[in-house]
Amino acid sequence: MHGMSLSQVSMSALYEQFPETKQFRRYYVDLPGMGQSQNVTGLTSSDQVADLLAAFITATAGNAAVILVGHSYGGYLCDELATRLQHVGGVFTTCPVVIADSADRHVATHRNQVVQPVPDDGSAAMQGYRFINVVISPQTWQAYQTQSLPGQRQYNRQFWDQIKQSGKYSLEDEAQLFANLAKLNIPIYTILGRQDNIVGYQDHLQRLGHTPNQHVVIDDHAGHALGIDDPGLVARNWQSFLGECRHA
């Protein structure tokens, strides 16, 4: 499950690079109001989005074990779904939202690290890239254009602004969510960027640090676009996570 204003392309482009992914039946979803999921009739809250996803997963997977994978807002939904669904084998998230209200978050300072200069063409896309990515190089610029821009062009901002303004962007059980996760006997991996200027990492440590089944990794050289800044770190932790899932 991808992040806000993105699409399934941002997830499939990353995880399909990893050989270990191919052993699974994969479903890369476009969340409501993003990508190809533009029918948002009747949806007014994050809890309803979680209801919709739970129904889809139950209908699709049946009694098979599922692994939930998400980034940012998609990670927020994955954590919620892990507490709702049966047969969850593990949860793997990158830079997940833990506090939906951005005004209450403790975010990090973002600094670009220029590995190889990228000419600034003055475009809105370039501004977005430099705002969200820490590692600046032709490779990350190309990945941003491939993974992030398609979703941004399909983002139904009006729909999501209405949910945020209504106060229903936060899940109803947000305050209790991580206590509920702590009760689950499954591997839960959370990969964070120390320079994440969108969700930060400090709030995660406060909420996840006392969860016995939680593996928290902080990448010193990445921000919120962690999968683009450092796909190698994601790959190594993905491999470790899947090894734990097999032995769980």
Secondary structure, 3 states (H helix, E strand, C coil): CCCCCCCHHHHHHHHCCCHHHHHCCCCCCCCCCECCECCCCCCCCHHHHHHHHHHHHHHHHCCCCEEEEEECHHHHHHHHHHHHCCCEEEEEEECCCCCCCHHHCCCCCCCCEECCCCCCCCCHHHHHHHHHCCEECHHHHHHHHHHCHHHHHCCCHHHHHHHHHHCCCCCCCHHHHHHHHCCCCCCEEEEEECCCCCCCCHHHHHHHCCCCCEEEEEECCCCCCHHHHCHHHHHHHHHHHHHHHHHC
